């Protein structure tokens, strides 16, 4: 299995490429702000052919480059239907102040081919079986992607090393993200590698033992800072 990636743009959202091996077909996970050049370099380095873009959720820091990436290579984008409207109107996922600061004159469009993810679906793409788990709380349409045979999970902004996704933006809800953390993350083996939407990789076991948001069943209040 080949997994590589980089933090994209000013938001430093992790963009990943995933393939059975170098020189084969691959999927791209979360091409964020200004991701095109670094992504092209990575694909060239590993001699990969993208066949799909997978989106963990619709926030702008994760989908900024989805239309140009899909358009240049004529591949579909997969997103949960609850977040699909954010592809064309990403401001709906932000506070009013952030909307005004980020989107003066900017326009966003859907890729030509958008396909919708569903909870529990197994995507047979690029020679891999990728399991989709709906994990709302950060956004209504947040999902994770798992490679069960490899014990790897792309957690998006559900779970980070030492923290979890913020819940104070439109579509976020703290009690909902707690349920997602319990149902999606804490049911996995401790040696599952977690590749998050921001920051370094971690494992389920490390987070189970040390993450304060997982240690307490019902923390007093959700986080209001971060991505």
TORBAKOL-705034 format. One record per residue (C-alpha): residue number from 0; x, y, z; residue in three letters. Coordinates in Angstrom, 2 decimals, always signed. Example, Ala and Ser with C-alpha at 12.3 -4.5 7.8 and 13.67 -1.06 7.14 Angstrom:
<sites>
 num       X       Y       Z residu
   0  +12.30   -4.50   +7.80    ALA
   1  +13.67   -1.06   +7.14    SER
</sites>
This chain:
<sites>
 num       X       Y       Z residu
   0   +0.00   +0.00   +0.00    UNK
   1   +1.26   +3.48   -0.91    UNK
   2   +0.00   +6.46   +1.10    UNK
   3   +1.61   +9.87   +0.80    UNK
   4   +0.48  +13.43   +1.33    UNK
   5   +1.19  +17.04   +2.21    UNK
   6   -0.44  +19.96   +4.06    UNK
   7   -2.07  +22.25   +1.49    UNK
   8   -2.24  +26.02   +1.47    UNK
   9   -2.60  +28.45   +4.32    UNK
  10   -5.07  +26.16   +6.12    UNK
  11   -2.52  +23.29   +6.15    UNK
  12   -5.23  +20.73   +5.45    UNK
  13   -3.73  +17.34   +4.71    UNK
  14   -4.15  +16.10   +1.14    UNK
  15   -3.43  +12.41   +0.59    UNK
  16   -2.89  +10.06   -2.33    UNK
  17   -3.66   +6.37   -1.81    UNK
  18   -2.76   +3.49   -4.14    UNK
  19   -2.02   -0.23   -3.98    UNK
  20   +1.55   +0.56   -5.08    UNK
  21   +3.64   +2.99   -7.10    UNK
  22   +2.83   +3.08  -10.81    UNK
  23   -0.84   +2.18  -10.32    UNK
  24   -4.23   +3.89  -10.11    UNK
  25   -4.88   +5.99   -7.02    UNK
  26   -7.46   +8.05   -5.19    UNK
  27   -6.93  +11.59   -3.89    UNK
  28   -8.33  +12.55   -0.50    UNK
  29   -9.18  +16.22   +0.24    UNK
  30   -7.35  +18.43   -2.29    UNK
  31   -7.33  +21.73   -0.41    UNK
  32   -6.15  +25.26   -1.10    UNK
  33   -3.46  +25.58   -3.79    UNK
  34   -3.04  +21.80   -3.84    UNK
  35   -2.64  +21.35   -7.60    UNK
  36   +1.12  +21.83   -7.99    UNK
  37   +2.18  +19.75   -4.99    UNK
  38   -0.35  +17.09   -5.95    UNK
  39   +0.96  +16.93   -9.52    UNK
  40   +4.50  +16.58   -8.18    UNK
  41   +3.45  +13.74   -5.88    UNK
  42   +1.59  +11.90   -8.64    UNK
  43   +4.56  +12.24  -10.96    UNK
  44   +6.99  +11.05   -8.27    UNK
  45   +5.03   +7.85   -7.67    UNK
  46   +3.82   +7.45  -11.30    UNK
  47   +0.20   +7.38  -10.20    UNK
  48   -3.00   +7.71  -12.22    UNK
  49   -5.90   +9.28  -10.24    UNK
  50   -9.32   +7.74  -10.77    UNK
  51  -11.32   +9.54   -8.07    UNK
  52  -11.29  +12.31   -5.46    UNK
  53  -12.73  +11.48   -2.04    UNK
  54  -13.87  +14.27   +0.27    UNK
  55  -14.13  +13.81   +4.02    UNK
  56  -16.39  +16.87   +4.25    UNK
  57  -17.27  +20.08   +2.44    UNK
  58  -15.28  +22.75   +4.28    UNK
  59  -13.33  +24.99   +1.96    UNK
  60   -9.92  +24.04   +3.33    UNK
  61  -10.54  +20.46   +2.15    UNK
  62  -12.32  +21.04   -1.17    UNK
  63  -10.72  +24.25   -2.52    UNK
  64   -8.98  +22.53   -5.44    UNK
  65  -11.49  +19.74   -6.12    UNK
  66  -12.92  +21.22   -9.34    UNK
  67   -9.55  +21.86  -11.05    UNK
  68   -8.14  +18.51   -9.91    UNK
  69  -11.16  +16.58  -11.18    UNK
  70  -11.44  +18.64  -14.35    UNK
  71   -7.81  +18.25  -15.35    UNK
  72   -7.95  +14.46  -15.05    UNK
  73  -11.64  +13.81  -15.83    UNK
  74  -12.32  +11.96  -12.58    UNK
  75  -15.35  +12.02  -10.25    UNK
  76  -15.55  +13.60   -6.81    UNK
  77  -17.28  +11.71   -4.01    UNK
  78  -18.95  +13.61   -1.14    UNK
  79  -21.76  +12.96   +1.33    UNK
  80  -25.06  +14.54   +0.18    UNK
  81  -25.37  +16.55   +3.41    UNK
  82  -22.26  +18.53   +2.42    UNK
  83  -22.70  +18.66   -1.34    UNK
  84  -24.03  +22.23   -1.38    UNK
  85  -20.70  +23.40   +0.08    UNK
  86  -18.98  +22.59   -3.21    UNK
  87  -20.65  +25.57   -4.88    UNK
  88  -21.29  +27.71   -1.79    UNK
  89  -18.53  +26.99   +0.75    UNK
  90  -19.49  +30.09   +2.73    UNK
  91  -22.46  +28.17   +4.12    UNK
  92  -20.01  +26.18   +6.23    UNK
  93  -18.35  +29.23   +7.79    UNK
  94  -19.15  +32.05  +10.15    UNK
  95  -20.33  +35.34   +8.63    UNK
  96  -17.01  +37.05   +9.43    UNK
  97  -14.96  +34.27   +7.82    UNK
  98  -17.24  +34.34   +4.79    UNK
  99  -16.64  +38.04   +4.29    UNK
 100  -12.88  +37.71   +4.73    UNK
 101  -12.35  +34.71   +2.45    UNK
 102  -14.77  +34.97   -0.46    UNK
 103  -14.63  +38.48   -1.83    UNK
 104  -15.20  +37.85   -5.54    UNK
 105  -14.28  +34.15   -5.44    UNK
 106  -16.56  +31.68   -7.21    UNK
 107  -16.62  +27.92   -6.75    UNK
 108  -18.15  +25.24   -8.97    UNK
 109  -18.87  +21.54   -8.70    UNK
 110  -16.78  +19.11  -10.71    UNK
 111  -18.62  +17.76  -13.74    UNK
 112  -19.05  +14.35  -12.10    UNK
 113  -20.14  +14.36   -8.44    UNK
 114  -21.13  +11.12   -6.75    UNK
 115  -22.71  +10.81   -3.32    UNK
 116  -21.34   +8.77   -0.44    UNK
 117  -23.52   +6.74   +1.92    UNK
 118  -22.87   +5.32   +5.36    UNK
 119  -21.37   +1.86   +5.27    UNK
 120  -20.71   +1.89   +1.54    UNK
 121  -17.65   +0.05   +0.29    UNK
 122  -16.06   +1.79   -2.69    UNK
 123  -14.23   -0.51   -5.10    UNK
 124  -11.80   +2.01   -6.54    UNK
 125   -8.22   +1.72   -7.84    UNK
 126   -8.02   -1.89   -6.76    UNK
 127   -8.89   -1.04   -3.16    UNK
 128  -11.98   -1.60   -1.01    UNK
 129  -12.57   +1.67   +0.86    UNK
 130  -15.21   +1.72   +3.59    UNK
 131  -17.21   +4.90   +4.18    UNK
 132  -18.49   +5.79   +7.66    UNK
 133  -20.82   +8.76   +8.10    UNK
 134  -19.42  +10.71  +11.06    UNK
 135  -21.39  +13.97  +11.51    UNK
 136  -20.66  +16.56  +14.15    UNK
 137  -17.97  +18.71  +12.55    UNK
 138  -20.30  +19.07   +9.56    UNK
 139  -23.53  +17.25   +8.81    UNK
 140  -21.92  +15.38   +5.95    UNK
 141  -18.57  +14.48   +7.48    UNK
 142  -17.32  +10.97   +6.70    UNK
 143  -14.24   +8.88   +7.33    UNK
 144  -12.59   +6.47   +4.91    UNK
 145  -11.15   +3.17   +6.09    UNK
 146   -8.87   +0.59   +4.52    UNK
 147   -9.84   -2.33   +6.78    UNK
 148   -7.16   -4.71   +5.49    UNK
 149   -4.49   -2.11   +6.23    UNK
 150   -6.08   -0.84   +9.48    UNK
 151   -5.89   +2.75   +8.28    UNK
 152   -8.52   +5.47   +8.69    UNK
 153   -8.64   +8.90   +7.06    UNK
 154  -10.48  +10.80   +9.77    UNK
 155  -10.92  +14.22   +8.14    UNK
 156  -11.76  +16.71  +10.88    UNK
 157  -13.45  +14.18  +13.14    UNK
 158  -10.35  +13.12  +15.09    UNK
 159   -6.90  +14.72  +15.40    UNK
 160   -3.82  +13.81  +17.40    UNK
 161   -4.81  +15.07  +20.83    UNK
 162   -7.99  +16.81  +19.78    UNK
 163  -11.17  +16.65  +17.68    UNK
 164  -12.85  +18.84  +15.08    UNK
 165  -14.48  +22.11  +16.08    UNK
 166  -18.27  +22.11  +16.38    UNK
 167  -19.17  +25.81  +16.48    UNK
 168  -19.52  +26.37  +12.71    UNK
 169  -22.78  +25.94  +10.77    UNK
 170  -23.69  +22.24  +10.68    UNK
 171  -21.54  +21.41  +13.69    UNK
 172  -22.87  +19.86  +16.88    UNK
 173  -20.86  +18.70  +19.87    UNK
 174  -23.12  +15.91  +21.09    UNK
 175  -23.28  +14.59  +17.54    UNK
 176  -19.50  +14.50  +17.16    UNK
 177  -19.22  +12.64  +20.48    UNK
 178  -21.59   +9.98  +19.11    UNK
 179  -19.53   +9.78  +15.92    UNK
 180  -16.30   +9.44  +17.88    UNK
 181  -17.79   +6.64  +19.92    UNK
 182  -19.42   +4.81  +17.04    UNK
 183  -16.84   +5.31  +14.31    UNK
 184  -13.47   +5.64  +16.07    UNK
 185  -13.61   +3.90  +19.42    UNK
 186  -14.88   +0.66  +17.91    UNK
 187  -11.64   +0.27  +15.91    UNK
 188   -8.54   -1.68  +17.05    UNK
 189   -5.90   +0.24  +18.97    UNK
 190   -3.30   -0.27  +16.22    UNK
 191   -5.46   +1.45  +13.59    UNK
 192   -3.45   +4.29  +12.05    UNK
 193   -5.36   +7.58  +11.94    UNK
 194   -4.50  +10.01   +9.13    UNK
 195   -6.29  +13.23  +10.08    UNK
 196   -7.32  +16.30   +8.14    UNK
 197   -4.78  +18.46   +9.99    UNK
 198   -1.60  +17.70  +11.88    UNK
 199   +0.39  +14.49  +12.38    UNK
 200   -0.83  +10.94  +12.17    UNK
 201   -1.76   +9.04  +15.30    UNK
 202   -3.37   +5.76  +16.32    UNK
 203   -6.71   +4.85  +17.85    UNK
 204   -4.92   +3.38  +20.87    UNK
 205   -2.95   +6.57  +21.53    UNK
 206   -6.06   +8.71  +21.28    UNK
 207   -8.10   +6.34  +23.41    UNK
 208   -5.45   +6.63  +26.14    UNK
 209   -4.56  +10.34  +25.94    UNK
 210   -7.12  +12.41  +24.02    UNK
 211   -9.09  +14.44  +26.58    UNK
 212  -12.19  +14.54  +24.38    UNK
 213  -12.31  +10.75  +24.26    UNK
 214  -11.38  +10.24  +27.91    UNK
 215  -14.54  +11.94  +29.19    UNK
 216  -17.95  +10.64  +28.21    UNK
 217  -19.61  +14.04  +28.28    UNK
 218  -17.12  +16.95  +28.37    UNK
 219  -18.50  +20.27  +29.55    UNK
 220  -18.32  +22.08  +26.22    UNK
 221  -17.10  +21.52  +22.67    UNK
 222  -14.00  +23.15  +21.19    UNK
 223  -14.47  +26.51  +19.49    UNK
 224  -11.03  +26.96  +17.99    UNK
 225   -9.07  +25.16  +15.32    UNK
 226  -10.03  +23.92  +11.88    UNK
</sites>
